[in-house]
Amino acid sequence: GGTTHHPPSSHNLVMLSGSNNSAAASDNPTIINADAVAGITRSVIRAKLAKMRHLVVEKAISPDYLESLFPALMKLFKPQQVKYNQGIEWKISCYLEVMEGGVPCTDPCTELRSLCLPLLSACDQLFITWYRQQRRCSKDVFVKRLMTFITRYTAFPGEEALLKHVDGAGSVDGSVVVALPMDTDSFEGHGGGLTFWDGKGHQAIEYDTRCGDIAFIDRAVWHQANPIRKGVRWAMVIFYETKEM
């Protein structure tokens, strides 16, 4: 079916003025790494030359901030069992915000959303900074978060990966994936990270993501969360609808 466009609701709406790209860095100094933001423009230019429609930025979100948030986040995290297309069961994510009509679940975790609101706002601003460069937008861009969830990957079968897919079955304008803190067992040699099929020839490009790294993903770019073989990895994902004003 086609995409349904709903009017943006105020609770998850953000605008970054075309005349002030530095707003993303200045509004959230303790959450956003200003140096990483400054590099987005240069990185997008290089990525577009290579026909890339995604960008991974190291430590765009302060790892210290995420570490400080993490104990409360883990306490509030309660995975919800949902069914995706073709009836696939998925039970390792906790949904903070869901699509209109309660998709994929009708009981999002409002406490976890409240805890993460400053982080969500920072992600909105970073996404807009990237999106305006990626799409060469000369106007202001509004974004609406369509769905937000946190996923906990383990080495247990069925919980170790989210294999090759496009976000929202290709019906979202873009998305972000933020790498959250992980236990020390999840480092070298134990898998994890992200793979994208993008660029000229759609070759596989792997990233060994760490806490604070953020991936910006354009509409319908194939990617996956790579399988882990030991430990636990956490990620936050946001699906976006965009509108130029």
N, C-alpha and C positions, 0 to 999 in steps of 0.2 A: 504493500500500500504506500501512498504518498506521505510526505511529511506533513503533520499538522502544526501550524504555527499559532501559538497562543500569545496574547498580548503579554509583554514582560510584567512580572509582578515585582513590586518595589523591594521585597526583602532580599532578592538575589540579583539586583541590577547594578551595574557599575558603568561609569563612563570615564574615559581618559581623553582630555582635550587634544585635538590635533596639534596645538601650538605648544604643548608641554609634555614631552615624553619623559622628562625627569620626575614627573609626579609619582611614577611607579616606585622610584627609589626613595623619594623623600617622605612619602606618606607613612611608610612602615619601616623605619630605620632598623628596628630590632629584629624584624622578620626577614626582610629582603636584603640580599647582598647587593649593594649599589654597584660594585665593580662588575658583577655578573650581568646586571641590567644594562650597563653601558656597552657591554660586548654583544648584546643581542643583535643590534643593527648590523655590525660587521659580520657576525655569524650567519645571519639570514642571507646576506648578499652572497657569501661563499656557498651556502647551501643551495640557493636558487640557481647559481651557475652550474651546479652539479645535478640540477633537476630534482632536488630534494624537497619534500613537502612535510618534513618534520625537523625538529631541532632539539637536541639534548644539551642543557646548560648545567654545568657542574656547580653545586652549592649555591644555586640561585636563592634558595631559602636557607636561612641560618641553621646549621646543624645544632648549634647550642640551643636555639629556640625550640627546635623539634624535640631535642632531648628533654628539655624542661616540661614540655607538654605531654610527654609520652607516658609517664606513670598514670596520670588521670585518664588518658586516652585508652590505655589497656584495661583499666578498671571498668570503663563504660562500654567497651567493645563487646557486643553480643551478636554473633553471626545469625543471619536470618536465612531460612531455606526458601529459595525462589526457583521458579522454572523459567528458563529462557526458551528461545525458538527451538522447535522440534522437541520440546518437553525436557530439555537437558536440565538436570537438577544442579543447583549451585548453592553451596552452604558455607562459604568461607568469607563472605562479605557482610559488613554492617552498613546499612543505608542511612545516610544523614538527610538526603533530599531525594525525592522520587518524582517521576514524571506525572503529568496530569492524569487523573483517573487511577492513581495508586499503582503505577507500573515501576518496578516489578513487585513491589509489596505495598501494603496499605498502612504499615506502622513504622515509619522512619524513626530513628533514634534522635529525639529532639534534644536530649541532654548532650549527646556527643556533638551534635550540630552547634549548640551554643558554645561549647568548649572550643570548637574549631573555627568559629566565625572570623576572628582576626586572620587566621591562616587562609581561609576561603577568600577573604577580601584581597589579601596579598596575591593569591593565585589569579584572581580576576584581573588585577592590574598588570601582572606579568603577562598573562595571556593576551590582553589587549595590546600591550607593547609589541609582542611578537606578531600578532595577527595583522596589525596595521602595516608592519613591514612586509610580511609574507604576501598580503593581498594588495599592497600598494594603496592603502586607503588614504585619501586626502581629507576625508570628513571624520567627524567624531564617530566612535564605534560604541554601541551599547552591547553588553552581553547579558544573557540570562543563563544561570546554571540550571540545566534540565535535570541532571541527576548527579549525586555526589555519594561516593561510598568508599569505605576503607576495607582493604582485603588483607587477610593474613594467610600467607603461603607456608605450608609445612612440607616435609618430605613424605607425608602419608599419601598413598595413592588417591588420586582425585582432588588433592589439595595442593599439589606441587607446582602447578602452572596454569596459565590461561593461554592456550595455544592459538595459533594464527587466526586472527579475526580482524574485522573493522568495527570501530565503536558505534554503538547504536544502530547496527545493521546498515550503516552508511547514511543514516538520517540526521546526524548531528553535524553542526558546522565545524566543530573542532573539539579538542579535548586536551587535558593535561594529566600527566601521571607524576606524582611526587613520591620519591623514595623516602620512607620514614626510617627511624632508627631500627637497628636489627641486633640480634644477639651475636656474640663474637664467633659462634660456630658457623655463621652464614657467610664468611669471607672466602678467600681464594680456594678454588678447587671444589666448591660445593654448589656450583651452578648459580642460577638466578640472573638478575639483570633483564634487559630488554633486547629484542631483535626487531628490526624494521626491514620491510621489503620495499625499497624506495630508490629513487634516482634513476639514472640511465640504466636500462636493463633490469630494474627492480631487483638488484642483488641484495642478499641478506647482509645487514649491518648490525653488529652486536655492540651493546654498551654494558659495561660492568658497573651498574649504577650504585651509588652510595647515598647515605643520608643527606638530604638537602638538594640532591640533583632533581631537575624537573625536565620532563619531556613535553614539548608542544607538538600536537599532532593535528594536521589538517584533515578535512573531511575525507573519509573512506581510504585512509592509508593503512595497509596491512601491517600488523605488528603482533608481537606476543610477549607475555611475561614468561621468561625461560624457566624450565623445570629446576627446582632445587633438590639436592640430594641429602642435605643435612641442615639442621637448624630451622630458623623461622625468618621469613622476610615479610615486611609490611609495606603497603603502598596506598596512597590516596588517589582516587580518580575522579575527575570532574568532566561531565559532558556539557558542551555549550551550544546555545543558539546565539547568533550574532545579528546585529542590525546596524547599518550605516545611517547616520542622521545628517 
